Amino acid sequence: MQIQVHHRPSYALAEVLLDDGETVVAEGGAMVSQDTHVTLETSASGDKKGGLMKGLMKGLKRALAGESFFQNRFTANGAPGHVTFAPTFQGDIVVHEMSQAAVMLQSTAYLCGSPTIELDTKWGGAKTFFGGEGLVMLKATGTGLLAFNSFGAIKEIEVDGEFIVDTGHIVAFEEGLTFNVTKFGGGWKSFIFGGEGLVCSFSGKGKLWIQTRNSTAFGQLLGSKLPPREA
């Protein structure tokens, strides 16, 4: 399987090239186009193992993390084929080859990947709740290709030591990195009057992916321009 990304970074589209018999698993509703001999199978678990209850629990946990309850499996039957996928937000797509290190994804970042990639939710606790990232994050493990998306362009950073990122600009990071949510360096004065919010202070060694736009801030700006709802 190969994944090629087109039209970066503003309106990225992922094209998955499948050999005969190969399968790609994708977020529900992400498909844009496909060859006619590529078949579709929908399940809550994203795989064929584990039975009904296991699949329902996986689907429920993904839904709590902001992803769709169901995942779709696209398989090329009889000949090589291709499928294209696009995220909901306008922005970028990164393809990461998973090996040993697990990758933590912000809610809604997962797009598609190899069927050997396992997706689960990881409790973030209060530190991610107050950081604006929600109570849970997606955790990707296994080997194979993982494609995830952002709002705006994506920049990959090799962290070796410490690094600070505004919480609204985090897309993904390798699990080897630890983080702590704090106020911006100027303290409460900068937090209240300076326009800077809470930040994640990362430490350790590993990859970090950030996005150039903040979807929460954009939503708040857009909401302030809408007319008030009539009673």
C-alpha positions in Angstrom: 0.0 0.0 0.0 1.1 3.5 -0.8 -0.4 6.8 0.3 0.3 9.9 -1.8 -0.8 13.4 -0.7 -1.9 16.0 -3.3 -2.8 19.7 -3.1 -0.9 20.4 0.1 -1.2 22.3 2.4 -4.5 24.1 2.1 -6.8 21.4 0.5 -4.9 18.2 0.9 -6.2 15.0 -0.6 -4.8 11.5 0.3 -4.7 9.0 -2.6 -4.2 5.4 -1.4 -2.8 3.0 -4.0 -3.7 -0.7 -3.2 -2.4 -3.9 -4.7 -4.9 -6.6 -5.4 -6.1 -7.9 -2.1 -4.8 -5.0 0.0 -7.0 -3.1 2.4 -7.0 0.4 3.8 -9.0 1.4 6.9 -10.5 5.0 7.0 -12.5 7.3 9.1 -16.3 7.1 8.3 -17.3 9.7 5.7 -13.8 10.5 4.5 -13.9 8.7 1.1 -13.9 11.1 -1.9 -13.6 8.6 -4.8 -12.7 5.0 -5.6 -12.3 2.4 -8.3 -15.4 0.3 -9.0 -13.7 -2.9 -8.1 -12.7 -1.7 -4.6 -15.2 -3.1 -2.1 -16.4 -1.5 1.1 -17.0 -3.1 4.5 -18.2 -1.1 7.5 -17.6 -2.0 11.1 -17.3 -0.5 14.5 -13.9 -2.1 15.2 -12.2 -1.4 11.9 -11.1 -5.0 11.7 -12.6 -8.5 11.4 -11.5 -9.7 14.9 -12.9 -9.5 18.3 -16.6 -10.0 17.9 -19.5 -7.7 18.2 -19.0 -6.5 21.8 -15.4 -5.7 21.3 -16.2 -3.8 18.1 -19.0 -1.8 19.8 -16.6 -0.8 22.6 -14.0 0.3 20.2 -16.5 2.4 18.3 -17.9 4.0 21.4 -14.4 4.9 22.6 -13.6 6.5 19.3 -16.8 8.4 19.4 -15.9 9.8 22.8 -12.6 11.0 21.2 -14.5 12.9 18.5 -14.1 10.3 15.7 -16.9 8.5 13.9 -18.4 5.4 15.6 -17.8 3.3 12.4 -14.8 2.8 10.3 -14.6 1.7 6.7 -12.4 -1.0 5.1 -11.7 -0.6 1.4 -10.2 -3.6 -0.4 -9.0 -4.0 -3.9 -10.5 -7.1 -5.5 -9.3 -8.7 -8.7 -6.8 -5.9 -9.6 -4.9 -3.0 -8.1 -7.1 0.0 -7.2 -7.1 3.4 -5.6 -9.2 5.3 -3.1 -9.0 9.0 -2.2 -9.8 10.5 1.2 -10.2 14.1 2.5 -10.7 15.5 6.0 -13.5 17.7 7.1 -11.3 20.8 7.8 -9.4 22.5 5.0 -5.8 21.8 5.7 -2.9 19.4 5.5 -2.4 15.7 5.6 0.8 13.9 6.8 1.6 10.2 6.2 3.7 8.7 9.0 5.2 5.2 8.8 4.6 3.6 12.2 7.2 1.3 13.7 7.8 1.1 17.4 6.7 4.4 18.9 3.0 4.9 19.5 1.5 8.2 18.2 -1.0 10.3 20.1 -3.5 12.1 17.9 -5.8 15.0 18.7 -9.5 14.4 18.3 -10.6 14.3 14.6 -7.0 14.0 13.3 -7.2 10.4 12.1 -7.9 10.0 8.4 -6.8 6.5 7.2 -4.1 3.9 7.5 -3.0 0.3 7.3 -5.2 -2.4 8.8 -2.3 -3.3 11.1 -2.6 0.1 12.9 -4.6 -0.2 16.1 -6.6 2.8 17.3 -7.6 3.3 20.9 -8.5 6.1 23.2 -6.2 7.2 26.0 -7.5 9.1 29.1 -5.9 12.5 29.2 -7.2 13.6 32.6 -7.6 17.2 33.7 -4.4 18.4 32.1 -5.8 17.8 28.6 -9.3 19.0 29.6 -8.0 22.4 30.7 -5.7 22.5 27.7 -8.7 22.5 25.4 -7.9 19.1 23.9 -10.8 17.2 25.4 -10.7 14.4 28.0 -9.5 11.7 25.6 -7.0 11.4 22.7 -6.5 8.8 20.1 -3.6 6.4 20.5 -2.2 4.7 17.4 -0.1 1.6 17.7 1.3 -1.0 15.4 3.3 -1.0 12.2 2.3 0.4 8.8 1.1 3.7 7.3 -0.9 6.3 9.3 -2.4 9.3 7.6 -3.6 12.2 9.8 -4.9 15.7 9.1 -4.9 19.2 10.5 -6.5 22.6 10.3 -3.9 24.6 8.3 -0.5 23.3 7.3 1.5 20.8 9.4 5.0 21.3 10.6 7.0 18.3 11.9 9.4 19.1 14.8 12.1 16.8 16.2 12.0 17.5 19.9 15.2 16.7 21.9 14.8 18.3 25.3 12.0 20.7 25.9 9.6 22.5 23.6 6.4 24.7 24.1 3.3 24.7 21.9 -0.1 26.4 22.3 -2.6 23.7 23.0 -4.8 24.6 20.0 -2.0 24.0 17.6 -1.1 20.4 18.6 -1.9 17.7 15.9 0.1 14.6 17.1 3.1 13.5 19.0 5.0 10.3 19.7 4.3 8.7 23.1 8.0 9.1 24.1 7.3 12.7 24.7 5.8 13.8 28.1 3.9 17.0 28.5 2.5 19.3 31.0 -0.2 22.0 30.5 0.7 25.4 32.0 -0.1 29.1 31.6 2.0 31.0 29.0 5.4 32.2 30.2 4.0 35.6 31.3 1.7 34.1 33.9 -1.9 35.2 34.5 -1.3 38.7 33.1 -0.4 37.3 29.7 -3.1 34.7 29.9 -5.9 37.2 30.6 -4.7 40.3 28.7 -2.0 39.2 26.3 -4.2 36.9 24.1 -2.1 33.9 24.8 -3.8 30.8 26.2 -2.6 27.6 27.9 0.4 25.9 26.4 1.9 22.3 26.4 5.4 22.1 27.6 6.9 18.9 26.0 10.0 17.1 27.2 11.9 14.1 26.0 12.8 12.9 22.6 10.5 12.3 19.7 8.4 13.7 16.8 5.8 16.4 17.3 3.4 17.7 14.7 1.8 21.1 14.9 -0.8 22.9 12.8 -0.6 26.5 11.6 -4.2 27.3 12.5 -6.3 26.9 15.6 -9.7 25.4 14.9 -11.1 26.4 18.3 -10.1 30.1 17.9 -11.4 30.0 14.3 -14.8 28.7 15.5 -15.0 31.4 18.2 -14.2 34.1 15.7 -16.8 32.8 13.2 -19.4 32.4 15.9 -19.0 36.0 16.9 -19.8 37.2 13.4 -23.1 35.1 13.1 -26.4 36.9 13.8 -28.0 36.1 17.2 -30.5 33.3 17.2 -34.1 34.3 17.2 -36.3 33.2 20.2 
